């Protein structure tokens, strides 16, 4: 069972929290793909680094929200900042993987900001 499927069964989460967990999970998956595609290309190093940061922090934030951690709001702010920086970088590139990131990351950032 995926985290998203598990989250749908946790009745103490608000709809806003569920949506944020889903967006964080999607952002982490897309950023892992983008970072992997960017590896080995010198002009894509910053993109890969930012994508890896987002993938790590977004997945961590999703897990903290799922368990209602008292530190979740701190991670929400960091996740939003990372998503915004990564989206800005990805918008500069014309690769499918970068376009996918640039599409989902602003939504994730906004959702995370609502969690702070």
MOMOCOR-V606436 format. One record per helix or strand of 2 or more residues. SS is the DSSP state (~ for helix, > for strand). FROM is the first residue (numbers start at 1). TO is the last residue. If there is no record, write none. Layout:
ss:SS from:FROM to:TO
ss:SS from:FROM to:TO
This chain:
ss:~ from:3 to:7
ss:~ from:15 to:38
ss:~ from:42 to:66
ss:~ from:72 to:90
ss:~ from:96 to:115
